[in-house]
C-alpha cells in the first residue's frame, strides 16, 4: 500500500510556487497497531499496521478544499488493492 501511495502521490512544481515539492510523497509511514477483536466474548488484541501520511497538508490532498483538488491517494490505493485481490 505504501508503495502504491508513493507511486500515485502528486508532487508539486517549484515553478508553480510549491515551496516543498515531494513533501507529501515522502511523508507516508507504516506504524504498528494493536486492535481489540473480541473472540467468543473475550477481548483479543491483534497485531496490525496502519498507513499514515504525516504531511501537514495531507487532509487537503486526500479530500480537496477548493484550493487544492481532491487527489484521493489513499482511497485510490485501497481500490487498487481490492481490484488486485478480488476474484
RATARA-V540223 format. One record per helix or strand of 3 or more residues. SS is the DSSP state (@ for helix, = for strand). FROM is the first residue (numbers start at 1). TO is the last residue. If there is no record, write none. Layout:
BEGIN
ss: (SS & SS)
from: (FROM & FROM)
to: (TO & TO)
END
This chain:
BEGIN
ss: (@ & @ & @ & = & = & @ & @)
from: (2 & 14 & 25 & 28 & 45 & 58 & 73)
to: (8 & 16 & 27 & 36 & 53 & 63 & 85)
END
